């Protein structure tokens, strides 16, 4: 009989995982993470505990060990199938065994198996990995400990079934039955300015007077409702650096682990004259995720704006900021995909208005997350001459075929740049970073209280920068030293962003010697170069961190090469990966960590009971429903799918849950929901009350990514209210009482004043002197028209007033409107209008501002 005390799942099953302790050490921009997972078997039978969890997609997992009583067992890396066989053999013979393996579909998901844990026994599992910290637009370094693993949508026919996939068991974040402690120590040659986080932290403590070392801890009571994200700021701007690390003493010379390795961090500086110019051409393709999970709140709050409504507002800013003369199109996807225009069209007032109208109607109602097909369609479109293609991808990153998507981006890297945005907690870092890396663009993550708009506009500024081409890296080393570059060629450079290069050094190396690296490139037709001179003296106390990061980089390159057409028949590349993984002790898609306790004495008797340790997940909505259940094995494909197209009834939306009910572990055969029609305006109080009351019932089940379209408020999206669209579908909920059919009166929230003003700007950059603009600026039409200089036309006057208002009242949001303001200034200049000074003075007097003409750019 099971002893039902201690940690329990939502199904009242004991959970052997008690706690997770994480220690982070950051040295400049490299992080070492040590996680200790403490298991205890409180049942009366031996257990096998299986835990599927997320890690950063670019992490190099380099250590896995188990401590049983006083015995420490260190795992070794083996070919994956051999490791699985060793694990199974150990369990069948009653030995304790531990297995850690990476998902074959996505490198940011791992599965850990703790086998043959006897009754009453405890085990501590130690997992270690190293990773580089990405540089943010504000010069912060971002570290993310993924605590949330949302179900990944697995498209049919994508090779997502089979033994290579992890079996995910997840539970709502509020019900995670184990605890997390987290502490970080940061050190750098430069002072640590501050550390920020979306989670509650204890106060920062400095460890020396120079403030180059500091420590911080996660406050007690972490709720697993978000990833643990740190933003680390140093007092000085990032500088190019080189770190030389000596090889492993026991490794053979001439190998990666035996020879010294250098890690170069390059921060190219571009000529200011070139950077101040903005491209007036380009084909901008925006690809928006409209799967059900995009209906979730941005900030885990019932009152917060949803991901899809924030994306709509962001598309408004993007469309207003595009330069005249460019081309654009907007795609959206779920289980199917749509595009606003058959092919990219020239940007004009007419096409912008048509696109904005369609954007205003977009909801999270397209079902699953099949991103591969729309990307294929985009790449198959012929490129427009002299219009470089820039693809912007917005997704919450819950897909199962990550590697296929990244491979597609790499295959088409010659024809586009890809800028990717991971929205919300649990977005796949492997997908978001992989798309940007292979697409020669830039990745951004929008989590916690982040606003989407400033980060997206930062990427638009990158996209409007002239593309850096003809990039080359040359090495000038002492004559007896040779260099083997381990990193793929640099394909993209952006102002203020870091490029990393790993290389193996061989030959006679003197610690007094120096090397030099030169990066040459062409920017807007101007040849440029940056140089970095560095000492070949090895750094102290780095262990093998640089070697492991270099090994990880080379392993990822070889894995991608192995997936190329024709390579599957030739296993030579796979053998190289396995050999390198075993030699370096760094995990790969084709290897696994395996540890067997061969000194445990007598074999453990009795059948093993399997316990799947749940991972935190976030949900978009809570609803009760009644449905028939049928037993099934949990699968990696744990997502709620919406099939809005081709519904079985004209006024119904059918939902089918794929593979398993995420709480019960049982498979619902089908599920149908029906609600009265009503206008899908934001903040509909009656519907919110319905949803809130329903979610508190004893039979309520949280459903991941379910889009209830008309049943769920669309939050405070400005653009939805702007176009006043309505949801016309009705939904029927089988076996439960219907919603109150009383009249629902939509009540709109106050419109965001900034978006209200922005929405009135024309594609050319000017504003009309219209009553709507007067209202947005807080004036009457008469008040707006009266002080206008007689010789100035109405559009010039309205545009200068709008610019003054932006500079006078919205400087805290300058990143969001800066590009569209530059377009407005260019338009005013082109009018050669007299009395600009007089307009600025009169506009300041009218609006109560003191904005100088120079500040406006006029």
Secondary structure, 3 states (H helix, E strand, C coil): CCCCCCCECCCCCECCEEEEEEEEEEECCEEEEEEEEEEECCCCCCEEEEEEEECCCCCEEEEEEEEECCEEEECEEEEHHHHHHHHHHHHHCCCEEEEEEECCCCCCEEEEEEEEECCCCEEEEEEEEEEECEECCCCCEEEEECCECCCCECCCCCCCCCCCCCCCCEEEHHHCCCEEEEEEEEECCCCEEEEEECCCECCCEECCCCCCEEEEEECCCCCCCCCEEEEEEECCCCCCEEEEECCCCCCCCCCCCCCEEEEEEECCCCCHHHHCCCCCCCEEEEEEECCHHHHCECCCCCCCCEHHHHHHHHHHHHHHHCCCCCEEEEEEECCCEEECCCCCEECCHHHHHHHHHHHHCCCCCCCCCCHHHHHHHHHHCCCCCCCCEEEEEEECCCECCHHHHHHHHHHCHHHCEEEEEEECCCCCHHHHHHHHHHCCCCEEEECCCCCHHHHHHHHHHHHHCCCEEEEEEEEECCCCEEEEECCCCCCCCCCCCCEEEEEEEEECCCCCCEEEEEEEEEECCEEEEEEEEEECCCCCCCCCHHHHHHHHHHHHHHHHHHCCCCCCCCCHHHHHHHHHHHHHCCCCCCEEEEEEECCCCCCCCCCCEEEEECEEECCCEEEECCCCEEECCCCCCCCEEEECCCCCCCCCEEEEECCCCCCCCEEECCEEEECCCECCCCCCHHHHHHHHHHHCCCCEEEECCCCCHHHCCCCCCHHHHHHCCCECCCCECCCCCCCCCCCCCCCCCCCCHHHHHHHCCCCCCCCCCCHHHHHHCCCCHHHHHHCCCCCCCHHHHHHHHHHHHHHHHCHHHHHHHHHHHHHHHHHHHHCCCCCHHHHHHHHHHHHCCCCCHHHHCC
